[in-house]
């Protein structure tokens, strides 16, 4: 005779415990939301603040930030994608150390990152001396802004891309290879479409991190209007003599950050098998289509 299974009862929380949980959650949520609300409460009714959107200080900072972050994303994708694929697909001695070194900028204080870049590319730095002898200056230029952004933001893309590549079944790549597709063609027709949501998410987070970069930039590139003064630096400088400009730029950054997070979460919810990937897998696994 079989023993009768006992009914599973849902875990009940004592009224006091439930209230404590809700109170703790509410306290943290309010702490995180109130500063954002306070910022927009100050900005939205302030017509004088919005009139500064056309101020040269604001437009120069916006333009420079958009240009440098776009370059940063491009550089990160070009050089970060092979690194992410290497870590995801190859087993080699020192892979763990390489992975740790790539993640280092995530935990380094931004000021330390800026000093490290200065002693690497500055005039008396490790590489800065030979570069300066060639007549090229890096520190305190727009190039320095891009280098600072790449240093602090690239790990976000590499981590996301690596996770995306690891989620792709290697068998699909092997099938493509047996059908005569080269490794590079397989990478772009099979691996990249399948990993696309993770890659796009990494791009979005990299761009957002580069847009908000402050510490490494001010240490390595300085704050020169139109040259190295990005939005965060302009906010810092505007606090001294133009609070309206600082408020508008802050509101812009908050709005952009919110939209970026929405996009990132939407990409995470997407199915890993995109339509482009389905077409690529179909071509690679159907011999008739492949040879037709």
Buried (B, 14 or more C-beta within 10 A) or exposed (E): EEEEEEEEEEEEEEEEEEEEEEEEEEEEEEEEEEEBEEBBEBBEEBEEBBEBBEBEBBEBBBEBBBBBBEBBBEBBBEEBBEBBBBBBBEEEEEEEEBBEEBEEBEEBEBBBBBBBBBBBBBBEBEEBEEBBEEEEBBBBBBBBBBBBBBBBBBBBBBBBBBBBBBEBEEEBBEBBBEBEBEEEBBBEBBBBBBBBBBBBBBBBBBBBBBBBBBBBBBBBBBBBBEBBBBBBBBBBBBEEEBBBBBBBBBBBBBEBBEEBEEBBEEBEEEEBBBEEBEEBBEBBBEEEEBEE
